[in-house]
Each structure stands twice: as C-alpha cells, then as structure tokens.
Amino acid sequence: MRPLRALTMIAAAALAAMPVLAADPADRVMDAIGRSGYSLEERTMLRQEASRALQAGVPADDLEVIVLRSRERGAPEAAVRELVGTAAQALEQKLPVRPVLDRIEQGLAKGVPPERISAASRQLVGHLAAAGPLVDGLANSGLKTMSSREREDAIESVARARERSVPDDVLRKTGELAAKHGRSMAQYDRAVRSLAFFAGSGVPVDRAEPVVRECVERNFTEQDYARLERNASETLRRGGTTDDVVRGAERDLRQGRSSGDGRSGGMQERGAGPGREMGGRGARGR
Amino acid sequence: MPSDHDRELIHRLLDGDLAADERDDLLRRIKTDPDLAREYETLSGPIGLLAGDGRREAPPGFTEAVMQRLPERKPSLGEQLSGFFFGARVLRWNVATAMAGLMLIAAALLLTQLRDGVRTAPLTAAMQGPATVRLSFYAPQARQVAVAGDFNKWSVGSNLMERRDGGIWTIDLTLQPGRYTYMFVLDGTAWVADPGADSYQDDGFGSTNAVMKVSI
C-alpha cells in the first residue's frame, strides 16, 4: 500500500473515532445517572445539574465518580445534586475546582455522610473565594508567581489555613514577609501549609506564626518544612503537648535547617517498616 | 589672460546676444589681442559643432532602453524607515523553519526560567516525566490493604498493595512529580494515614491524610 494512501486511511479512521472518543465521558455520566435507581423526576433534575457542571468545565470523569460513589453509598438524589452543584459553583466563580472535587470524592470514598461532605465542600468554596483576592494582592505586591498552577496551589493552601482558623492578617503578613525576602509564591504556599499544619495540630496561631515566619526568613525548603512537621507529629504521637511541639520547632530552628533528606532520584521509599505499630494518629474506621 | 568679463562677452557673441556696437568692439579686440583670439577659438569650436547639423536621430526605442537601464532612484531615509515599519510583508516558511523557530522560543523560555533560578511546575513536570514511588505499610493482621489518594480519586480498589514477608504490604506507584495526599485502606473499611509520610494534612472531615512529595 502506498504510504500516502495508508496515511489518509489512518487520518480518516482517527477523524471518525474522534466524536466517539470525545462524547464518551459525558455520555458515561448520563448513563450512570440513568442507572442510579432514582425516580424519573430525580434523574431528570440530576441530569440538568450534571449538564450545568459539565458546561462549567467540571471533568466528566470526576462527575462519573461522584454519581457512582454516591449511588454505592445510597445517597439521596438531592444530596448528589448538591455535591455536583457545589463543584459547578466553584468553576462558575472561577475558583480552583480540584480541591473541591477532591474533598467530595474523598468524603464519599471514606463513607462520610453526604450532607457533611456537602457542608464541608461549600465551606471550602467560600474559603477559596476569600483566598483568591488575598493571594492576588500578594502577587501584586511582589510575590513572584511563575505559573497559574502556583497561584491555584497557594489559593488552596490559604483556603485550608482559613479552615483551620488562621486569620487573614497572619496569612497576609506571612506573604508580605516572603515578598520582602524575594521568595516565590510556591515558597509562600509551603509556609502557609505549615501554618495550617500547626494550627490543625492544636498549636495556637500566635505560637505557630513566629516559627513559620522564621522558616520564611531562613529560606526553608520543602524538606526542611517536612522535617519540622514530622518532628511535630512524632512529638504529638509520643503524647507531647502543643507546647512541646513549639519548643521542638524552636530547637530545630536554633540548630539550623537541614540540607534535605535526599528523597530525589530513583525509587523513593516511604512508609512504616517492620517493628512499627500498625496505623497512626490518623487511623479512622468508618 | 582674458578676464571673466571678456569670456562672458565671447559667450554672448557666439550666442548672438551682443548689440552691434558691442560686437564690433569685441571683434576688433579679438583681432588685436592674441589671448582673446585664442579664447575665442577655444570656445567657438564646440559651440560651433553643437550648432552644426551633424545631429543624428536616435534609433526607435532608444529612450525606453536607456530609461530601463537607469538605476532606480534610491529612496530617502524616511521612505526606507516608513517601508521597514509599515510596508506589507509576505512570510515565506517551511516546516524546518517553523521547527527552528519553535525551538528558539522554547530555548528562550527555558533560559528565562533558569536565569530566575525557578522552573514553572508544568514545564518541570513535562520535562521530568513520572517517578516510581514505593509505599510500604506494616499490617500483619490485615487481609487486604489498598492505597487511596488524590492520584486515583480516592478509589479503594484501584491500587491494592502486595503482602510481603513479616506482614509488610508494599506497592510501587508511578506518579508525575508533585504533591499527593493519601491513606492506606485496610480491609476496605479502616483508613490509616501513613506513619512514615513526609507530612500530614487535615482532610476536612476531622481526619488526617498523609502527604508525599514526588520528585525526580
């Protein structure tokens, strides 16, 4: 066969397959709704909400997961519709949708009641909406942003920190300090995650803030922050108090930051080896 | 040596512009002044030749041929600048030229990133490719252990771990560089954060996810 004819046939086959491939994920969402067992009226309303979400830009794969997992959990149609609507709302407000979808999918997988997932997701959307202007303001005041991904990551981290009751003032001052020292948005993002970590571990914000500010000033790397947080987790696991956590962090800072833990390159191993107890602080059975 | 005035008078004489008395006076002087007579001879030769009837007709098309061979008028600096900035152009290209252009742009972008000391995440991810991460977990009592995280949309059935000697469960995950949250799922019901994780993050439901940072 002549090469030109073969190429033409391959191109024609690819063109013929394109509509089928393109339509497939959205069709699967509608099929999943069709097989959900809800009443005709409920299925119609859910299809409408799914169409709205697809139109807003919610990936069909994620919608399919939400519908199928909700059905497995026996969630009522109204709850599923609310979850789908919350994801659509995030995109309609031009907010990062990935953290919202992640929370919904994670909650459904872990067996969290749908109404609780819905409340937590709506709350996250609200925090994301508040985090956007804060992050953009810091970018305008000199925090170096290399990509839209960095901006979205920082918005998510600020939103999560707000969920842990870290005040906007603290988040803004941390960003201004980072900008003053010529740090990037990614470095600010990491500092905020550490703030949220300490706040989530029960450390009062007014104790955690000076620690994180010093980390920013010392140009901490991902590995430095991870080491700090691992030590804090270990202290709590051993029954230490939040005062012990702060004292340990201050001691780490006095001793200077590490040069990293060498996690790069080749096979990266993580996890508990033999001799460690099963599970950890986060063990939950639902 | 004839003066300029005398030369002027000779020119006017040859052109027939002198009044009668001026002409007679000049002719008389030419006869008596050898220098003036020599000047008169010198000037009257070419002018006389031009005034003669030795003129020939140009062949047909002579003017057009000469005009065509003339060099084009050189545009002024203003016209050159105007043409450079506002003149319409036709871009001639081929695939090799386009690829070379794209490579130049990519190289310029890369150099810009490297000069700033930071690379953008998408660029880095695209350049680095996936990495293999081995997760291990000690759970001698478990019948099944899976890992669920944001990399598999928290699916409890997609990434089942393998049981090794001594009650250790392991799995190798191929992931793009980035930051991931995850948990181990024991027997499909118990969710456990990796005790050996890089760090931890609240999951929004009162529990804590493990966090791993994957890099090349």
Interface residues (C-beta under 8 A of the other chain):
Chain A: D61 D62 V65 D102 R103 E105 Q106 G107 L108 A109 K110 V112 R116 I117 A120 L124 K144 M146 S147 R149 E150 R160 E163 R164 S184 A186 R193 A196 F197 G200 E222 Y225 A226 E229 R230 S233 R263 S264 G265 M267 Q268 E269 R270 G271 A272 G273 P274 G275 R276 E277 M278 G279 G280 R281 G282 A283 R284 G285 R286
Chain B: Q113 D116 V118 R119 T120 A121 P122 L123 A131 T132 V133 R134 L135 S136 F137 Y138 A139 P140 Q141 A142 A148 D150 K153 W154 S155 V156 G166 G167 I168 T170 D172 T181 M183 T189 A190 W191 V192 A193 D194 P195 G196 A197 D198 S199 Y200 Q201 D202 D203 G204 F205 S207 T208 N209 A210 M212 K213 V214 S215 I216
